[in-house]
Each structure stands twice: as C-alpha cells, then as structure tokens.
Amino acid sequence: MTMHSVYQRVNNLSAFLSTCLFTLAALITATTFILQPTSEAVSQGSLLSVEHGSIKSRRTGYYGKLHDTVDLNFNVTADLSPIFHWNTKQLFVYITADYEHNSEAKGGRKIIDNTVVIWDRIIRDKESARLNLLNQRPKYPLRDYSKSWDNALPAHYTLHYDVMPYVGILTSGTAGQTTKASNFPTTKKAKAKTW
Amino acid sequence: MVNQAEEKIRELFEGTIDFKGQDHVESTIHYWLIITTAVSFVVGLAFQDISYTFKLFFGSSALLALYVVPPWPFLTRNPVTWLPEMPPSHTKKSQ
C-alpha cells in the first residue's frame, strides 16, 4: 500500500489500528470465559430467607389501581466478588418471587411460572459485591397480575445476577434460592354489597 | 511569488515522502501495532485492570502516529534520482 501522502498514511494507520483493536476485544472476551465463575460456584454459601407478612390493599402501578400487596421482609447473604475480574463493569442483582397459581378447583387453568421482581441493585465494585442484608423490605411491591392472592401456591425466592462486561457478551446466573417455600396469607374478603 | 507560496502550502498538506520512507513507515506500523496489542493485553490481564490495556493501546498508537504521519526529514532522505532529459526525438519516420 502506498504511503505517499499524509492522508494515505493516516488512512492506513487507522485501518490497521481498527483491526488490532478488534482482535484485542476478541482476546479480552475469550479470557472472560475462563475467568468468570459459574452460577454453582457463586451460589456456594449464599443464604436467602423470606418471611411473609400480611396482605394490604395498596394503590400501585402506572394507573394507580388497587392491588393486594404482600408485606414481607428478607435476609440475604451472598458473596458475588469472585465475579469481578478485569472485564466486569458492573453487576445487576435482583430478587424474584417465583410461584404458581392453582385455579383448577374453580374450573380455571393452572398458570405456571409467575415471577415478580421485588428488589434490585447495581453493584459496581468488588467490595460492594459482598451482600449482607438483614430485615430488608422489598423495593417494589409484591403484587399479582390478577390483583389477588387467593389462588397462589407457596412461593420460592431467588437471587439472580446479570454480569455486564466492558467488552463481550452479557451473561446471567443465579446466586441463591430459599430452601423452604413461603405461604401466602389468606385474605378475608369483605362481603359484597348488594343493593 | 504567490505561486511559490501556494506550492509550498500544497507540499506541506500533501506531505509526500520517498519510497524508502514509505517502506519503512509500512513495516513500522505493522510491527508497532501488533506489539502494542500484545503488550497491552498482557499488562491488563496481569494487573486485572482493563483501563491499563486501553490506556497503553491508545497512548502507544498516538506515539506511532506522531512518528509516522508527518513528513519528517528522515523519511525524505532518498529522493528518486530521475534520468537526465533526452533530446527531443524525430517525429517523422525516415523512409
């Protein structure tokens, strides 16, 4: 390739620079597969426990409708610091409530896999990745799509994490789960008014 | 006089260098950038800090640009030696 003029030299230099930069990014991404621990390794020694409280009727959501929300508090202990290697920019951790509906008795369909996010946090460094939270209240109200909890089977809670790298593929995993399911309290329905 | 000034400015912006200089520039760019990629990768991996990698890479590339892009005197040391002018040839073919 000719390097006759300044423009051509700048052009050639930037072209080869782009190739080298792309190769560097590919190399960094490759190291991520080796350095990043698996979900199983991260879940070792993590604890998540949840206690349900009473059900309250609250106005939540974009339209401010009345929902039956479940009060709860949770404790979480997890060490996510092994996930922080040179290519980790930040972690997004969140706790979900996973439960099933059972409306077969009333002739409805059994709906499986309800997942509601009750808490989340962005973690940017290794020190903050050692979670040790006690008696935390949920960040988002635990409400159901059907606005009531009558048909909900006992729930498990799971701690998830999404790993955001500087260069590479977005990955996710789970870092812990409650060992025993939490029952939803029964609601006492006020008698329907008839006029 | 104005023409001479124009010529000088044009030469400055074109920044032409001779062929030996061009060869030197081409191989320098290749070797320098490959070594820069390798070194910045290894340093970042060893210190587990990705900012080292990119600071080294771009800093080193800026140095390379400074060495290679402007038409330095050491790149114009071997100008092409043209042959002397030939006398004008006969246009008519002799029968």
HADDOCK unambig.tbl for C-alpha pairs under 7 A between the chains (distance, minus, plus):
assign (segid A and resid 2 and name CA) (segid B and resid 22 and name CA) 6.89 0.50 0.50
assign (segid A and resid 3 and name CA) (segid B and resid 22 and name CA) 5.32 0.50 0.50
assign (segid A and resid 4 and name CA) (segid B and resid 16 and name CA) 5.21 0.50 0.50
assign (segid A and resid 4 and name CA) (segid B and resid 17 and name CA) 6.00 0.50 0.50
assign (segid A and resid 4 and name CA) (segid B and resid 22 and name CA) 6.90 0.50 0.50
assign (segid A and resid 5 and name CA) (segid B and resid 14 and name CA) 5.07 0.50 0.50
assign (segid A and resid 5 and name CA) (segid B and resid 15 and name CA) 5.18 0.50 0.50
assign (segid A and resid 5 and name CA) (segid B and resid 16 and name CA) 4.73 0.50 0.50
assign (segid A and resid 6 and name CA) (segid B and resid 14 and name CA) 5.81 0.50 0.50
assign (segid A and resid 6 and name CA) (segid B and resid 15 and name CA) 5.26 0.50 0.50
assign (segid A and resid 6 and name CA) (segid B and resid 16 and name CA) 6.95 0.50 0.50
assign (segid A and resid 6 and name CA) (segid B and resid 69 and name CA) 5.83 0.50 0.50
assign (segid A and resid 6 and name CA) (segid B and resid 70 and name CA) 6.64 0.50 0.50
assign (segid A and resid 9 and name CA) (segid B and resid 69 and name CA) 5.88 0.50 0.50
assign (segid A and resid 10 and name CA) (segid B and resid 69 and name CA) 6.32 0.50 0.50
assign (segid A and resid 13 and name CA) (segid B and resid 29 and name CA) 6.62 0.50 0.50
assign (segid A and resid 17 and name CA) (segid B and resid 33 and name CA) 6.83 0.50 0.50
assign (segid A and resid 20 and name CA) (segid B and resid 33 and name CA) 6.94 0.50 0.50
assign (segid A and resid 20 and name CA) (segid B and resid 34 and name CA) 6.94 0.50 0.50
assign (segid A and resid 20 and name CA) (segid B and resid 37 and name CA) 6.39 0.50 0.50
assign (segid A and resid 24 and name CA) (segid B and resid 37 and name CA) 6.34 0.50 0.50
assign (segid A and resid 24 and name CA) (segid B and resid 41 and name CA) 6.89 0.50 0.50
assign (segid A and resid 85 and name CA) (segid B and resid 48 and name CA) 6.45 0.50 0.50
assign (segid A and resid 86 and name CA) (segid B and resid 48 and name CA) 4.57 0.50 0.50
assign (segid A and resid 86 and name CA) (segid B and resid 49 and name CA) 4.95 0.50 0.50
assign (segid A and resid 86 and name CA) (segid B and resid 50 and name CA) 5.46 0.50 0.50
assign (segid A and resid 87 and name CA) (segid B and resid 50 and name CA) 6.49 0.50 0.50
